[in-house]
Structure formats: structure tokens, C-alpha cells
């Protein structure tokens, strides 16, 4: 069964062919204009953490009528990128515009070659007086092709120790930044891509969160992204189970079988 056929069978929106992330950016702008981004946080402030019920409701609404890539795009920003910015640079334009839906922020953590092993990342940041230079490649980054700002996790010194990494906030149009769309049909709409950083020069104030605090900050905020993933998974389960029941009821001989109803009930209870 094709991805499109499967999506329609379970009631999910079909992916958008040939899309490189534009629907995600449009959705993000709509959420910002309706003040739905701020509403996902306690008292509307991301530094105070997510409002779990509100975030769950928002992800459920998005899952109901947007492609999975669009939901992923929003999820990464809501759960990780914006709270991290709020903790480290609360007055920065990237946070202000992100909360208003005017800017898309990519979390550029996974590295070329090391994948999810962040302590093996080779992207480096070197201080040079009042400036810093970044070199390396970040792969499979959500929102890469549509980002206005990149939150780059970079190595400040050699070795796997957790204090060897910093966060660098880089404007996506900075000279030396090149984004390559990922060659995949998975999560269409998420703007996933690879970010190449070749001699990218930024002011030393672009190093945010404190020297050596890159991984501790990542671990604290990625935990919230895992929570958001669980809320999204719950929404998917509910949607699929509802669509499955409608499908079974429409084929009355199937729904009349006790074993079928029992299997469905078990799945419903587990969800």
C-alpha cells in the first residue's frame, strides 16, 4: 500500500508532493497570528515550560488536518527551540519573531557521521577575539530549508566530555551557510535538510547559554520534545482508532464479529 493510500485509509492528510517545507512555514505563521504558539506555554512564556494540556490540544488539531512533516516542524520549535532561546537569549529577535510565527528556528544538533551520538560531533566553533568561526555539517535537520535562524550545537574543544560543546545562534543567510534539501520522501513538509557551515563568522555574542553548557541545555530541552512526541503519538492513536472503527462499522459483517470488536477494544484500552 502506498504512503498516500495508507494515509487516506487511516484518516491522515496525504503528503504534499514536491514540497520542501512551505506548508510548515505557512502553518507556523498562522499559529503565530492566532497567538497559538504562546498559548502552548505556561502564562504564555516559554521559559516557564510548556502547558501540557494546551500543547496536547494543539498537536491534536495539527495532526487532524496537516501532514506529519508539518506537525514535526511545529513540534521541534514548540518543545525545544523556543524554550532554549527563552532560557538563553530572552530578548533576542529570533525568540520574539519565533513566538509571533514570523521566524522559523531550526535545531541543528545531529552531525555528519555521528548521527545521534552528539559527543562524536565534529562541527566546531573557534573563538577569535570578538568573533567566532563555525565549520562542519549538520544532517537531517528539521526546518533546515525554511529556517530564518539556526541553533547550532558545535564543539568548542576536542574530546567527548559533556562540557566541550556550545550553542551558536546563526542567521540562516550568514555567508558560509549552505542548506541542502534531504533526499527523502519521509516527513514531507518538515523542511528537513543538511546544513553546511564553511567558515561561518559570527559575533562572539552568538555563542549563547554559557561556555560549555551546550549538551546540558540540549538534554534538558530535548526531554520536553520527547514529551511532545508522546502527546503527538496519543493524537495519532486516537485518530487512527476512530478512522478504523468507522471503516469497520461500514463493513458490518466484520464489525459483527466478536473477535474483531474485542481486538478493537483492547487497542482502545491500550491507547
C-alpha positions in Angstrom: 0.0 0.0 0.0 1.4 3.4 -0.9 2.0 6.1 1.7 -0.8 8.2 0.2 -3.3 5.3 0.2 -2.3 4.4 3.7 -2.8 8.0 4.9 -6.3 8.1 3.4 -7.2 4.7 4.9 -6.4 5.9 8.4 -7.8 9.4 8.0 -4.4 11.2 7.9 -3.8 14.0 5.5 -1.9 12.9 2.4 1.7 14.3 2.0 2.2 17.2 -0.3 4.2 16.1 -3.3 7.3 18.1 -4.2 7.1 20.3 -1.1 10.2 21.5 0.6 8.7 22.9 3.8 6.5 25.8 2.6 3.3 24.3 4.3 5.1 24.1 7.6 6.2 27.8 7.4 2.6 28.8 6.4 1.2 26.8 9.3 3.7 28.4 11.7 2.7 31.9 10.6 -0.9 31.0 11.1 -0.3 29.8 14.6 1.7 32.9 15.5 -1.0 35.2 14.1 -3.6 33.4 16.2 -1.4 33.6 19.3 -1.4 29.8 19.5 2.3 29.5 19.9 2.5 31.5 23.1 -0.6 29.6 24.3 1.4 26.4 24.4 3.4 27.7 27.4 2.6 28.4 31.0 1.4 32.0 31.2 2.4 32.4 27.5 6.1 32.3 28.5 8.3 29.5 27.1 10.9 30.0 29.9 8.2 28.7 32.3 7.8 25.5 30.4 5.1 24.0 28.2 1.4 23.9 29.3 1.0 20.2 28.7 -2.8 20.2 28.1 -2.6 23.2 25.7 0.3 21.7 23.8 -1.5 18.3 23.5 -4.6 20.1 22.2 -2.6 22.0 19.6 -0.7 18.9 18.4 -4.0 17.0 18.1 -5.5 19.8 16.0 -2.5 19.9 13.7 -2.4 16.1 13.4 -6.0 16.1 12.3 -5.6 18.1 9.1 -1.9 18.7 8.4 0.8 16.3 7.0 3.1 14.7 9.5 6.1 16.8 8.4 4.2 20.0 9.2 3.4 18.7 12.7 7.1 17.7 13.2 8.2 21.2 12.2 6.0 22.8 14.8 6.8 20.2 17.4 10.5 20.8 17.3 10.1 24.5 17.6 7.5 24.5 20.3 9.1 21.9 22.6 12.8 22.6 22.2 14.0 25.6 20.1 11.8 28.3 21.6 12.2 27.2 25.2 16.0 27.0 24.7 16.1 30.5 23.2 13.9 31.8 26.0 16.3 30.5 28.6 19.5 31.7 26.9 18.6 34.9 25.0 15.2 36.1 26.2 15.3 39.4 24.4 16.7 38.2 21.1 14.7 38.9 17.9 14.8 35.2 17.0 12.7 34.4 20.0 10.4 37.4 19.6 9.8 36.6 15.9 9.5 32.9 16.5 6.8 33.3 19.1 4.9 35.6 16.6 5.2 33.0 13.8 7.4 35.4 11.7 10.6 33.3 12.0 11.3 29.6 11.8 14.1 28.2 14.0 16.0 25.0 13.2 17.6 22.9 15.9 20.9 21.9 14.2 22.2 19.2 16.6 22.8 16.0 14.7 26.2 16.0 12.9 27.6 14.4 9.8 28.9 11.0 10.6 28.0 10.9 14.3 24.2 10.9 13.9 22.5 10.9 17.3 25.9 10.4 19.1 26.3 14.1 19.9 29.6 13.6 21.8 31.1 12.5 18.5 30.0 15.6 16.6 32.8 17.2 14.5 31.2 20.7 13.8 33.5 23.2 15.6 33.3 26.7 16.9 36.5 28.7 17.4 36.6 32.0 19.2 38.8 34.7 17.6 38.6 37.9 19.7 35.2 39.4 19.3 34.2 36.9 16.7 33.8 33.1 16.3 34.1 30.8 13.3 31.9 27.7 12.7 32.8 24.8 10.4 31.1 21.5 9.9 27.9 19.8 8.6 24.6 19.2 10.3 22.5 16.4 8.8 18.8 15.6 8.9 17.8 18.9 10.4 14.1 19.6 10.6 13.2 23.1 9.3 16.6 23.5 7.6 15.2 24.6 4.3 12.9 27.2 5.7 14.8 28.4 8.7 15.5 32.0 9.4 17.7 31.1 12.4 19.9 28.0 13.1 20.6 26.8 16.7 23.9 25.1 16.0 25.4 22.7 18.6 29.2 22.9 18.0 32.4 21.6 19.6 34.5 24.1 21.4 37.3 21.7 22.2 38.4 18.1 21.4 37.1 15.1 23.4 33.7 13.6 24.3 33.3 15.4 27.7 29.9 17.0 28.1 31.4 20.4 28.7 33.0 20.5 25.3 30.1 21.9 23.4 28.4 25.3 22.9 25.2 26.6 21.3 25.6 29.1 18.5 22.7 31.1 17.1 23.3 31.8 13.4 21.1 33.7 11.0 20.4 31.3 8.0 21.5 33.9 5.5 25.0 34.4 7.0 27.8 34.0 4.5 29.2 30.4 4.5 25.8 28.8 5.4 24.5 26.4 2.7 21.4 24.3 3.1 20.8 21.2 1.0 17.3 19.6 1.0 17.4 15.9 2.2 16.8 13.3 -0.4 13.8 11.6 1.3 10.0 11.5 1.0 9.6 10.9 4.7 8.1 13.8 6.7 7.3 15.8 3.7 6.6 19.4 4.7 9.1 19.5 7.5 11.8 21.3 5.5 14.3 18.6 6.5 17.8 19.1 5.1 21.6 19.2 5.6 23.3 22.4 6.8 26.8 23.0 5.6 28.8 25.6 7.6 32.0 26.7 5.9 34.0 29.4 7.6 30.8 31.0 9.1 31.8 34.1 11.0 29.6 35.4 13.8 30.0 37.8 16.7 31.0 36.2 20.0 27.6 37.2 21.4 26.1 34.5 19.0 27.5 31.9 21.5 24.6 31.6 23.8 23.8 29.8 27.0 27.3 29.9 28.6 30.5 28.3 27.6 30.5 24.5 27.8 26.7 24.3 28.5 25.7 23.0 25.1 24.9 19.4 26.0 23.3 20.1 29.4 21.0 22.6 27.8 20.2 20.1 25.0 19.4 17.3 27.4 17.1 19.5 29.5 15.1 20.7 26.5 15.1 17.5 24.4 13.3 15.9 27.3 10.3 18.2 26.6 10.5 17.3 22.9 10.1 13.6 24.0 7.0 14.6 26.0 5.6 16.5 23.0 6.3 13.4 20.9 4.2 11.3 23.3 1.4 13.8 23.1 1.5 13.7 19.3 1.6 9.9 19.4 -1.5 9.9 21.5 -3.2 12.1 19.0 -2.2 9.7 16.1 -3.5 6.7 18.1 -6.9 8.4 18.7 -7.2 9.5 15.1 -6.3 6.1 13.7 -8.6 4.2 16.1 -11.5 6.5 15.2 -10.9 6.0 11.5 -10.5 2.2 12.0 -13.9 2.0 13.8 -15.6 4.0 11.1 -14.1 1.6 8.5 -15.2 -1.5 10.4 -18.7 -0.3 11.0 -19.0 0.5 7.3 -18.3 -3.2 6.7 -21.0 -4.5 9.0 -20.1 -8.3 8.7 -16.7 -7.5 10.1 -17.9 -5.3 12.9 -20.4 -8.0 14.0 -17.6 -10.5 14.7 -16.9 -10.7 18.4 -13.2 -11.2 17.9 -12.9 -8.1 15.8 -14.7 -5.9 18.4 -12.6 -7.5 21.1 -9.3 -6.7 19.3 -10.5 -3.2 18.7 -11.5 -2.7 22.4 -8.1 -4.0 23.5 -6.4 -1.4 21.2 -8.6 1.3 22.5 -7.8 0.5 26.2 -4.1 0.4 25.4 -4.3 3.8 23.7 
